[in-house]
Amino acid sequence: MTTSDAVFGHQLKGFPTGGAPLTRAQIPSQGWNLLRGDLALPLAVLKQSALQHNLHWMRDFCAPRGLHLAPHGKTSMSPELWQMQLGAGAWGISFATVFQAAVGARHGVPVLLIANQVIQRAELDALALLHAERPGLRSMFLVDSVGQVDAIEAWAQDRSFQGRFEVLLELGIAGQRTGTRTAGEARQAAMRIAASPVLSLVGIECYEGTTAYCDHAKDRATVQGLMDRVDAIAREAIAQGWFAHEEIILTAGGSAIFDLVAERLLPDLGRPVRGVLRSGCYLTHDHQRYTRYLCCVGERLNLRETLKPALEVLACVQSQPEPGLALLSMGKRDVAYDLDLPVPVWRSHPQALGQGGALQAVPAHWRIDALNDQHAYLRFDASAPPDEWPSLGETVGSGISHPCTTFDKWRWLPVVDEAYGVVDAVTTWF
């Protein structure tokens, strides 16, 4: 299956209800413009220029450091966006489940890094089938316990499985996600993997993202402690002959403090090392949480410009029931709210097109302070001049926080140019 096979139709939220189905190639020729009101709102959109900027920025971050990129595909679950990332030099795509990885494989992703434990029999069945269907495919998943190895071997015996799965030993952080907590646990798991007839140890994995605080000293100390553990177990695994291949994969990197782990992903181990970053949110970035993190990255790297927000949700002002309150036509079914509420960024009224000022920054006193399923509560200062009030029917573009939980609310997203003309579209496969 290729990304050009996608068909867009009226079953998709925001697509013209009476319109005929369209292929991706036909989307640009429709001439849709979102500021003109050609598509019903709410609608999540991707800004083409910001996507391209972010693709090139991350490529230029990794290349001079000798690092490879396997961005987390679960962020968007969009084959079209994965292909953009691969086209910009990504080595592979990371996933969280075998289901996600299978979607990736069936859309041409050549290397699948499943950054999670695979232990369920149904998932092991599916992964084995995926490899049987695609002999050239490469995949790897995480192991963090002897018990997981035991479970995989029991499955292999029941299924008469004759192959081998490539795996990464995961090191974790106390109180956080998965992964071995002590050097002894890591050593036991690595030894057990090396002795397994159905597993091959190809590297070490960790995840530092839950430890980010935008405190340079604190973040650096946490990362250094974690990467010291990675370095130690990698050296022991080399000395003991536990790695299956000459090349060793070391992988880490969320979307918050990836610059700090990047400093430690290519240690001199006397063996070839493939350092792999897995940052996923970089492609679309956001207007809030990751913007704050990237300000800290920019300070550490002495950069004026880092990533740009590419994902917005557009909504209509549909009601002004009382002074200081307007209701927007988007809610929890349309936009992320798990980390921060959306923030209004710009406003535009369809009648303003062609008269100048079609798109304007919102007044500083505008804020969204609550969401229902289908509504956002936009508060504003009722004592401000009337031209600073929201007006019925106008469009409000809002920035989001945490792109993962906005993407999963949409099955398609238009890609727009700077004038919000629709120039492309992508699908999602959640």
The 8 nearest C-alpha neighbors of each residue, nearest first, counted from 0:
[[1, 106, 105, 2, 4, 107, 3, 5],
 [2, 0, 3, 4, 106, 107, 5, 78],
 [1, 3, 4, 79, 5, 78, 0, 106],
 [2, 4, 1, 5, 23, 24, 22, 79],
 [5, 3, 2, 1, 6, 0, 22, 23],
 [6, 4, 3, 2, 22, 23, 7, 426],
 [7, 5, 22, 21, 23, 20, 4, 8],
 [8, 6, 21, 20, 22, 5, 11, 23],
 [7, 9, 20, 10, 11, 21, 14, 19],
 [8, 10, 16, 11, 14, 15, 18, 17],
 [11, 9, 8, 12, 14, 16, 7, 13],
 [12, 10, 9, 14, 8, 13, 410, 411],
 [13, 11, 14, 10, 409, 9, 410, 42],
 [12, 14, 39, 42, 11, 38, 40, 15],
 [13, 15, 9, 11, 12, 16, 8, 38],
 [16, 14, 18, 17, 9, 38, 13, 39],
 [17, 15, 9, 18, 14, 10, 8, 13],
 [18, 16, 15, 19, 9, 14, 8, 20],
 [17, 19, 15, 16, 20, 9, 8, 14],
 [18, 20, 21, 8, 17, 9, 15, 16],
 [21, 19, 8, 7, 6, 18, 22, 9],
 [22, 20, 7, 6, 25, 8, 19, 23],
 [21, 23, 6, 25, 24, 5, 7, 26],
 [22, 24, 26, 25, 5, 3, 424, 6],
 [23, 25, 22, 26, 27, 3, 423, 21],
 [24, 26, 22, 23, 28, 27, 21, 29],
 [25, 27, 23, 28, 24, 29, 423, 21],
 [28, 26, 422, 29, 423, 25, 421, 30],
 [27, 29, 30, 26, 25, 422, 24, 31],
 [30, 28, 27, 31, 26, 25, 421, 422],
 [29, 31, 28, 27, 32, 421, 420, 26],
 [32, 30, 421, 29, 37, 420, 33, 38],
 [31, 33, 420, 35, 34, 37, 419, 421],
 [34, 32, 36, 35, 419, 37, 38, 420],
 [35, 33, 36, 32, 349, 419, 347, 348],
 [34, 36, 349, 33, 32, 37, 352, 350],
 [35, 37, 33, 34, 38, 349, 32, 39],
 [36, 38, 31, 33, 35, 32, 39, 34],
 [39, 37, 36, 33, 13, 15, 40, 14],
 [40, 38, 13, 41, 37, 36, 42, 15],
 [41, 39, 42, 314, 315, 13, 313, 38],
 [40, 42, 314, 313, 329, 328, 39, 312],
 [41, 43, 40, 313, 312, 13, 44, 314],
 [42, 44, 312, 311, 412, 313, 41, 310],
 [45, 43, 413, 412, 311, 310, 414, 312],
 [44, 46, 414, 310, 309, 415, 47, 413],
 [47, 45, 309, 415, 49, 48, 414, 416],
 [46, 48, 50, 49, 416, 415, 414, 45],
 [49, 47, 51, 50, 46, 52, 416, 417],
 [48, 50, 52, 309, 51, 47, 46, 307],
 [51, 49, 47, 53, 52, 48, 309, 282],
 [50, 52, 54, 48, 49, 53, 55, 47],
 [51, 53, 49, 55, 50, 54, 56, 48],
 [52, 54, 56, 50, 55, 282, 51, 306],
 [55, 53, 51, 52, 56, 57, 282, 50],
 [54, 56, 58, 52, 53, 57, 59, 51],
 [57, 55, 53, 59, 58, 54, 52, 60],
 [58, 56, 60, 59, 55, 54, 53, 61],
 [59, 57, 55, 61, 60, 56, 62, 54],
 [58, 60, 56, 57, 62, 61, 55, 63],
 [59, 61, 57, 58, 62, 56, 63, 64],
 [62, 60, 66, 58, 64, 59, 63, 57],
 [61, 63, 65, 64, 59, 60, 58, 66],
 [64, 62, 65, 61, 60, 59, 66, 58],
 [65, 63, 61, 62, 66, 60, 261, 262],
 [64, 66, 62, 63, 61, 67, 274, 265],
 [67, 65, 61, 274, 64, 275, 62, 68],
 [66, 68, 275, 90, 274, 276, 61, 89],
 [67, 69, 89, 276, 275, 90, 70, 277],
 [68, 70, 92, 91, 277, 93, 90, 89],
 [71, 69, 277, 279, 278, 92, 93, 68],
 [70, 72, 279, 93, 73, 277, 94, 92],
 [71, 73, 74, 94, 76, 93, 92, 75],
 [72, 74, 76, 75, 71, 94, 95, 99],
 [75, 73, 403, 72, 279, 76, 71, 280],
 [74, 76, 77, 73, 406, 72, 403, 427],
 [77, 75, 73, 427, 428, 72, 74, 429],
 [76, 78, 427, 75, 80, 79, 426, 81],
 [79, 77, 81, 80, 82, 2, 106, 76],
 [78, 80, 82, 77, 81, 2, 425, 83],
 [79, 81, 83, 77, 82, 78, 84, 425],
 [82, 80, 78, 84, 83, 79, 85, 77],
 [81, 83, 85, 79, 80, 84, 86, 78],
 [82, 84, 80, 86, 81, 85, 87, 79],
 [85, 83, 81, 87, 82, 86, 89, 80],
 [86, 84, 89, 82, 88, 87, 83, 81],
 [85, 87, 83, 84, 88, 82, 89, 81],
 [88, 86, 84, 85, 89, 83, 54, 58],
 [87, 89, 85, 86, 90, 84, 58, 68],
 [88, 90, 85, 68, 91, 84, 69, 87],
 [91, 89, 68, 69, 67, 88, 85, 110],
 [90, 92, 110, 69, 89, 111, 109, 108],
 [91, 93, 69, 70, 111, 72, 71, 112],
 [94, 92, 71, 112, 72, 69, 70, 113],
 [93, 95, 113, 72, 73, 100, 71, 96],
 [94, 96, 113, 114, 115, 73, 99, 93],
 [97, 95, 99, 98, 94, 100, 113, 115],
 [96, 98, 100, 99, 122, 101, 126, 125],
 [99, 97, 101, 96, 100, 102, 122, 125],
 [100, 98, 102, 96, 101, 97, 94, 103],
 [99, 101, 97, 103, 102, 98, 94, 104],
 [102, 100, 104, 98, 103, 99, 97, 105],
 [103, 101, 99, 105, 100, 104, 106, 98],
 [102, 104, 100, 106, 108, 101, 105, 99],
 [105, 103, 108, 101, 107, 106, 102, 100],
 [104, 106, 102, 103, 107, 101, 0, 108],
 [105, 107, 103, 0, 104, 1, 108, 102],
 [106, 108, 104, 105, 109, 103, 1, 0],
 [107, 109, 104, 103, 110, 106, 91, 92],
 [110, 108, 136, 107, 91, 137, 104, 111],
 [111, 109, 91, 137, 138, 108, 92, 136],
 [112, 110, 138, 92, 93, 91, 113, 100],
 [111, 113, 93, 139, 138, 114, 94, 140],
 [114, 112, 140, 94, 95, 115, 93, 139],
 [115, 113, 95, 112, 140, 94, 141, 93],
 [114, 116, 141, 113, 95, 140, 117, 96],
 [115, 117, 141, 142, 118, 140, 114, 143],
 [118, 116, 119, 115, 140, 122, 123, 141],
 [117, 119, 116, 147, 151, 120, 150, 123],
 [120, 118, 122, 121, 117, 123, 151, 150],
 [119, 121, 123, 122, 124, 118, 154, 151],
 [120, 122, 124, 119, 123, 125, 118, 126],
 [123, 121, 125, 119, 124, 120, 97, 126],
 [122, 124, 120, 126, 125, 121, 127, 119],
 [125, 123, 121, 127, 122, 126, 120, 128],
 [124, 126, 122, 128, 123, 127, 129, 121],
 [127, 125, 129, 123, 128, 124, 122, 130],
 [126, 128, 124, 130, 129, 125, 123, 131],
 [129, 127, 131, 125, 126, 130, 132, 124],
 [130, 128, 126, 132, 127, 131, 125, 133],
 [129, 131, 133, 127, 132, 128, 134, 136],
 [130, 132, 128, 129, 133, 134, 127, 126],
 [131, 133, 129, 130, 128, 134, 127, 136],
 [134, 132, 130, 136, 131, 135, 129, 104],
 [133, 135, 136, 130, 131, 132, 137, 129],
 [136, 134, 133, 137, 130, 109, 132, 131],
 [137, 135, 133, 134, 109, 130, 110, 138],
 [138, 136, 110, 111, 109, 135, 139, 130],
 [139, 137, 111, 110, 112, 136, 165, 140],
 [138, 140, 165, 166, 112, 113, 111, 164],
 [139, 141, 113, 166, 114, 167, 115, 112],
 [142, 140, 116, 167, 115, 166, 168, 169],
 [141, 143, 168, 116, 169, 144, 167, 166],
 [142, 144, 178, 169, 179, 168, 188, 141],
 [145, 143, 146, 188, 147, 142, 148, 179],
 [144, 146, 188, 148, 147, 149, 191, 187],
 [147, 145, 149, 144, 148, 150, 143, 151],
 [146, 148, 150, 144, 149, 145, 151, 118],
 [147, 149, 151, 145, 146, 150, 152, 192],
 [150, 148, 146, 152, 147, 151, 153, 145],
 [149, 151, 147, 153, 148, 152, 146, 154],
 [152, 150, 154, 148, 153, 149, 155, 147],
 [151, 153, 155, 149, 154, 150, 156, 148],
 [154, 152, 150, 156, 151, 155, 149, 157],
 [153, 155, 151, 157, 152, 156, 158, 150],
 [156, 154, 160, 152, 158, 153, 157, 159],
 [155, 157, 159, 153, 154, 158, 152, 160],
 [156, 158, 154, 155, 159, 153, 160, 152],
 [157, 159, 155, 160, 156, 154, 124, 153],
 [160, 158, 156, 157, 155, 161, 154, 162],
 [161, 159, 155, 158, 162, 156, 157, 197],
 [160, 162, 159, 163, 197, 155, 196, 158],
 [163, 161, 160, 197, 164, 127, 198, 196],
 [164, 162, 197, 198, 165, 199, 161, 196],
 [163, 165, 198, 199, 197, 166, 139, 162],
 [164, 166, 199, 139, 198, 200, 201, 163],
 [167, 165, 140, 139, 200, 141, 199, 201],
 [166, 168, 202, 141, 203, 201, 200, 204],
 [167, 169, 203, 142, 141, 204, 143, 202],
 [170, 168, 204, 178, 143, 205, 141, 142],
 [169, 171, 178, 179, 205, 204, 180, 168],
 [178, 172, 170, 179, 180, 177, 205, 169],
 [171, 173, 175, 180, 174, 176, 170, 178],
 [174, 172, 175, 180, 171, 176, 179, 178],
 [173, 175, 172, 176, 171, 177, 180, 209],
 [176, 174, 172, 173, 177, 171, 209, 210],
 [175, 177, 171, 178, 172, 174, 173, 209],
 [176, 178, 171, 175, 179, 143, 169, 170],
 [171, 179, 177, 170, 169, 143, 180, 176],
 [180, 178, 170, 171, 143, 185, 184, 181],
 [179, 181, 171, 172, 173, 178, 170, 184],
 [182, 180, 184, 183, 179, 185, 170, 171],
 [183, 181, 185, 184, 186, 180, 232, 228],
 [182, 184, 186, 181, 185, 187, 180, 188],
 [185, 183, 187, 181, 186, 182, 179, 188],
 [186, 184, 182, 188, 183, 187, 179, 189],
 [185, 187, 183, 189, 184, 188, 182, 190],
 [188, 186, 184, 190, 185, 189, 191, 183],
 [187, 189, 191, 145, 185, 144, 190, 186],
 [190, 188, 192, 186, 191, 187, 185, 193],
 [191, 189, 193, 187, 188, 192, 186, 194],
 [190, 192, 188, 194, 189, 193, 187, 195],
 [193, 191, 189, 195, 194, 190, 198, 188],
 [192, 194, 241, 190, 191, 195, 189, 200],
 [195, 193, 191, 192, 190, 196, 241, 198],
 [194, 196, 192, 197, 198, 193, 191, 199],
 [195, 197, 198, 194, 163, 152, 199, 193],
 [196, 198, 163, 195, 162, 164, 152, 199],
 [199, 197, 164, 163, 195, 165, 196, 192],
 [200, 198, 165, 243, 166, 201, 164, 193],
 [201, 199, 242, 166, 243, 167, 202, 165],
 [200, 202, 242, 247, 243, 167, 166, 199],
 [203, 201, 248, 167, 247, 249, 200, 168],
 [202, 204, 168, 167, 249, 169, 248, 250],
 [205, 203, 169, 250, 168, 167, 249, 251],
 [204, 206, 170, 251, 169, 171, 250, 207],
 [207, 205, 251, 208, 252, 253, 204, 171],
 [206, 208, 210, 209, 252, 253, 205, 222],
 [209, 207, 253, 210, 211, 206, 255, 256],
 [208, 210, 211, 207, 175, 206, 176, 253],
 [209, 211, 208, 207, 212, 218, 221, 222],
 [212, 210, 209, 208, 218, 213, 256, 255],
 [211, 213, 214, 218, 210, 217, 292, 215],
 [214, 212, 292, 295, 211, 215, 218, 291],
 [213, 215, 212, 217, 216, 218, 211, 295],
 [216, 214, 218, 217, 219, 213, 295, 299],
 [215, 217, 219, 218, 214, 220, 221, 213],
 [216, 218, 220, 214, 219, 215, 221, 212],
 [219, 217, 221, 215, 220, 216, 214, 211],
 [218, 220, 222, 216, 217, 221, 215, 223],
 [219, 221, 223, 217, 218, 222, 216, 224],
 [222, 220, 224, 218, 219, 223, 217, 225],
 [223, 221, 225, 219, 224, 220, 226, 218],
 [222, 224, 226, 220, 225, 221, 227, 219],
 [223, 225, 227, 221, 222, 226, 220, 228],
 [226, 224, 222, 228, 227, 223, 221, 229],
 [225, 227, 229, 223, 228, 224, 222, 230],
 [228, 226, 230, 224, 225, 229, 223, 231],
 [227, 229, 231, 226, 225, 230, 232, 224],
 [230, 228, 226, 227, 232, 231, 233, 225],
 [229, 231, 227, 233, 228, 232, 226, 234],
 [232, 230, 228, 234, 233, 229, 227, 235],
 [231, 233, 235, 234, 229, 230, 236, 228],
 [234, 232, 236, 230, 235, 231, 229, 237],
 [235, 233, 237, 231, 232, 236, 230, 238],
 [234, 236, 232, 238, 237, 233, 239, 231],
 [235, 237, 241, 233, 239, 234, 238, 240],
 [238, 236, 240, 234, 235, 239, 233, 241],
 [237, 239, 235, 236, 240, 234, 241, 233],
 [240, 238, 236, 237, 241, 235, 242, 190],
 [239, 241, 237, 238, 242, 236, 243, 193],
 [240, 242, 236, 193, 239, 237, 243, 190],
 [243, 241, 200, 201, 240, 244, 236, 237],
 [242, 244, 200, 199, 201, 241, 245, 193],
 [245, 243, 246, 242, 201, 247, 200, 199],
 [244, 246, 247, 270, 271, 243, 242, 272],
 [247, 245, 271, 244, 272, 270, 248, 273],
 [246, 248, 272, 202, 201, 273, 271, 245],
 [249, 247, 202, 273, 272, 274, 201, 203],
 [250, 248, 274, 203, 202, 204, 264, 273],
 [249, 251, 275, 204, 274, 276, 248, 203],
 [252, 250, 205, 206, 276, 204, 277, 275],
 [251, 253, 257, 276, 277, 278, 206, 260],
 [252, 254, 278, 208, 255, 257, 277, 207],
 [253, 255, 278, 280, 257, 279, 281, 256],
 [254, 256, 292, 253, 257, 208, 289, 211],
 [257, 255, 258, 259, 254, 211, 208, 296],
 [256, 258, 252, 260, 259, 253, 255, 261],
 [259, 257, 261, 256, 260, 296, 262, 252],
 [258, 260, 261, 257, 262, 256, 219, 222],
 [259, 261, 262, 257, 263, 258, 252, 222],
 [262, 260, 258, 259, 263, 264, 257, 276],
 [261, 263, 260, 259, 264, 258, 265, 64],
 [264, 262, 261, 260, 265, 266, 226, 259],
 [265, 263, 274, 261, 249, 262, 266, 260],
 [264, 266, 274, 263, 272, 267, 273, 262],
 [267, 265, 268, 264, 263, 230, 272, 262],
 [268, 266, 269, 265, 270, 272, 271, 230],
 [269, 267, 270, 266, 234, 271, 272, 233],
 [268, 270, 267, 271, 272, 266, 237, 234],
 [271, 269, 268, 272, 246, 245, 247, 267],
 [270, 272, 246, 247, 245, 273, 269, 268],
 [273, 271, 247, 246, 248, 274, 265, 270],
 [274, 272, 248, 247, 249, 275, 271, 246],
 [273, 275, 264, 249, 66, 265, 250, 67],
 [276, 274, 250, 67, 68, 66, 249, 273],
 [275, 277, 68, 252, 251, 250, 278, 69],
 [276, 278, 70, 69, 252, 71, 68, 253],
 [279, 277, 253, 254, 70, 252, 276, 71],
 [280, 278, 71, 70, 281, 74, 277, 254],
 [279, 281, 284, 282, 254, 283, 278, 74],
 [280, 282, 284, 279, 283, 254, 278, 53],
 [283, 281, 53, 280, 284, 50, 54, 279],
 [282, 284, 309, 310, 281, 308, 280, 50],
 [283, 285, 281, 308, 280, 282, 307, 309],
 [286, 284, 308, 400, 399, 287, 289, 290],
 [285, 287, 398, 399, 290, 308, 400, 288],
 [288, 286, 290, 400, 285, 289, 291, 399],
 [289, 287, 291, 290, 400, 292, 401, 286],
 [290, 288, 292, 291, 287, 285, 293, 255],
 [289, 291, 287, 293, 288, 292, 286, 285],
 [292, 290, 294, 289, 288, 293, 287, 295],
 [291, 293, 289, 295, 255, 294, 290, 213],
 [292, 294, 296, 290, 295, 291, 297, 289],
 [295, 293, 297, 291, 292, 296, 290, 298],
 [294, 296, 298, 293, 292, 297, 213, 299],
 [297, 295, 293, 299, 298, 294, 300, 292],
 [298, 296, 302, 294, 300, 295, 299, 301],
 [299, 297, 301, 295, 296, 300, 294, 302],
 [298, 300, 296, 297, 301, 295, 215, 302],
 [299, 301, 297, 302, 298, 296, 258, 295],
 [302, 300, 298, 297, 299, 303, 296, 304],
 [303, 301, 297, 300, 304, 298, 305, 299],
 [302, 304, 297, 301, 305, 298, 294, 300],
 [305, 303, 302, 306, 297, 307, 294, 301],
 [304, 306, 297, 293, 302, 307, 303, 56],
 [307, 305, 53, 284, 304, 308, 281, 56],
 [306, 308, 49, 309, 284, 53, 305, 52],
 [309, 307, 285, 284, 283, 286, 310, 49],
 [308, 310, 283, 46, 49, 45, 50, 307],
 [311, 309, 45, 283, 44, 308, 46, 285],
 [312, 310, 398, 44, 397, 43, 396, 399],
 [311, 313, 43, 397, 42, 396, 44, 314],
 [312, 314, 396, 42, 41, 395, 43, 397],
 [315, 313, 41, 40, 328, 395, 394, 329],
 [314, 316, 394, 328, 327, 317, 393, 392],
 [317, 315, 327, 391, 392, 393, 326, 318],
 [316, 318, 315, 327, 391, 326, 392, 328],
 [319, 317, 326, 325, 320, 316, 391, 327],
 [320, 318, 325, 321, 324, 326, 317, 391],
 [319, 321, 318, 324, 325, 322, 326, 323],
 [322, 320, 324, 319, 323, 325, 318, 381],
 [323, 321, 324, 381, 320, 319, 325, 380],
 [322, 324, 381, 379, 380, 378, 321, 325],
 [325, 323, 378, 322, 321, 377, 319, 379],
 [324, 326, 319, 377, 318, 376, 378, 327],
 [325, 327, 376, 318, 375, 317, 377, 316],
 [326, 328, 316, 375, 315, 374, 329, 317],
 [327, 329, 314, 374, 315, 41, 373, 317],
 [330, 328, 374, 373, 41, 327, 375, 314],
 [329, 331, 373, 374, 372, 370, 371, 375],
 [330, 332, 372, 333, 334, 371, 370, 373],
 [333, 331, 330, 372, 408, 334, 373, 329],
 [334, 332, 331, 330, 408, 329, 405, 335],
 [333, 335, 405, 331, 332, 330, 336, 312],
 [336, 334, 405, 404, 337, 399, 400, 401],
 [335, 337, 340, 339, 338, 334, 331, 341],
 [338, 336, 335, 339, 404, 340, 401, 400],
 [339, 337, 336, 400, 401, 340, 335, 288],
 [340, 338, 336, 400, 337, 341, 335, 287],
 [339, 341, 336, 342, 367, 335, 368, 338],
 [342, 340, 399, 398, 397, 339, 400, 367],
 [341, 343, 398, 397, 367, 344, 366, 340],
 [344, 342, 397, 396, 345, 398, 366, 395],
 [345, 343, 397, 396, 361, 360, 342, 398],
 [344, 346, 360, 361, 396, 359, 395, 343],
 [347, 345, 395, 359, 394, 358, 361, 396],
 [348, 346, 358, 394, 357, 393, 359, 349],
 [347, 349, 393, 350, 351, 394, 357, 392],
 [348, 350, 35, 351, 34, 352, 36, 347],
 [351, 349, 348, 352, 35, 354, 353, 357],
 [352, 350, 357, 348, 349, 354, 353, 355],
 [353, 351, 357, 354, 350, 349, 355, 35],
 [352, 354, 355, 351, 357, 350, 356, 349],
 [355, 353, 351, 352, 356, 357, 350, 349],
 [356, 354, 357, 353, 352, 351, 358, 359],
 [355, 357, 358, 359, 354, 351, 352, 347],
 [358, 356, 351, 352, 347, 355, 359, 348],
 [357, 359, 347, 356, 346, 345, 360, 348],
 [360, 358, 346, 345, 356, 361, 347, 357],
 [359, 361, 345, 344, 346, 362, 358, 363],
 [360, 362, 345, 344, 346, 359, 363, 365],
 [363, 361, 364, 365, 387, 360, 388, 379],
 [362, 364, 365, 361, 366, 360, 379, 344],
 [365, 363, 362, 379, 380, 366, 378, 361],
 [366, 364, 379, 363, 378, 362, 377, 361],
 [367, 365, 378, 377, 368, 342, 364, 343],
 [366, 368, 377, 376, 369, 378, 342, 375],
 [367, 369, 376, 366, 377, 340, 378, 370],
 [370, 368, 376, 367, 375, 371, 340, 377],
 [371, 369, 375, 330, 374, 331, 376, 372],
 [370, 372, 374, 330, 373, 331, 375, 369],
 [373, 371, 331, 330, 332, 374, 370, 329],
 [372, 374, 330, 329, 371, 328, 331, 332],
 [375, 373, 330, 329, 371, 328, 327, 370],
 [374, 376, 370, 327, 330, 326, 329, 369],
 [377, 375, 326, 369, 367, 368, 370, 325],
 [376, 378, 367, 325, 366, 324, 326, 375],
 [379, 377, 324, 366, 323, 365, 367, 376],
 [380, 378, 365, 323, 364, 381, 324, 377],
 [379, 381, 382, 323, 383, 364, 378, 365],
 [382, 380, 323, 383, 322, 379, 388, 384],
 [383, 381, 380, 384, 385, 323, 379, 322],
 [382, 384, 381, 380, 387, 385, 388, 386],
 [383, 385, 386, 387, 382, 388, 381, 380],
 [386, 384, 388, 387, 383, 381, 382, 389],
 [385, 387, 388, 384, 389, 383, 390, 362],
 [388, 386, 385, 384, 362, 383, 389, 361],
 [387, 389, 385, 386, 390, 379, 384, 381],
 [390, 388, 387, 391, 325, 316, 393, 386],
 [391, 389, 393, 388, 392, 316, 319, 348],
 [390, 392, 316, 393, 317, 318, 389, 319],
 [393, 391, 316, 315, 317, 390, 394, 348],
 [392, 394, 348, 316, 391, 347, 315, 390],
 [393, 395, 315, 347, 346, 314, 348, 316],
 [396, 394, 346, 314, 313, 345, 315, 397],
 [395, 397, 313, 345, 344, 312, 343, 346],
 [398, 396, 343, 344, 342, 312, 311, 341],
 [397, 399, 311, 286, 342, 341, 343, 344],
 [398, 400, 341, 286, 285, 311, 397, 342],
 [399, 401, 287, 285, 288, 339, 286, 402],
 [402, 400, 403, 404, 285, 399, 288, 338],
 [401, 403, 405, 404, 400, 406, 285, 280],
 [404, 402, 74, 406, 405, 401, 75, 407],
 [405, 403, 335, 402, 407, 406, 401, 408],
 [404, 406, 335, 334, 402, 407, 403, 408],
 [405, 407, 408, 403, 75, 404, 409, 402],
 [406, 408, 405, 409, 404, 429, 403, 75],
 [407, 409, 406, 333, 405, 332, 334, 410],
 [408, 410, 407, 411, 406, 412, 427, 12],
 [411, 409, 427, 426, 11, 428, 412, 408],
 [410, 412, 426, 409, 425, 427, 413, 424],
 [411, 413, 44, 425, 424, 43, 414, 426],
 [414, 412, 424, 44, 423, 421, 415, 45],
 [413, 415, 45, 423, 424, 421, 46, 422],
 [416, 414, 421, 419, 46, 420, 422, 47],
 [415, 417, 419, 418, 420, 47, 46, 422],
 [416, 418, 419, 415, 46, 420, 48, 47],
 [417, 419, 416, 420, 415, 32, 34, 33],
 [420, 418, 415, 416, 417, 33, 32, 421],
 [419, 421, 32, 415, 416, 418, 31, 422],
 [422, 420, 415, 31, 414, 423, 32, 27],
 [421, 423, 27, 415, 414, 420, 416, 26],
 [424, 422, 414, 27, 421, 413, 26, 23],
 [425, 423, 413, 414, 412, 23, 411, 426],
 [426, 424, 412, 411, 79, 413, 77, 427],
 [425, 427, 411, 77, 410, 412, 428, 79],
 [426, 428, 77, 410, 76, 411, 429, 75],
 [429, 427, 76, 77, 426, 410, 102, 78],
 [428, 427, 76, 407, 410, 99, 73, 75]]
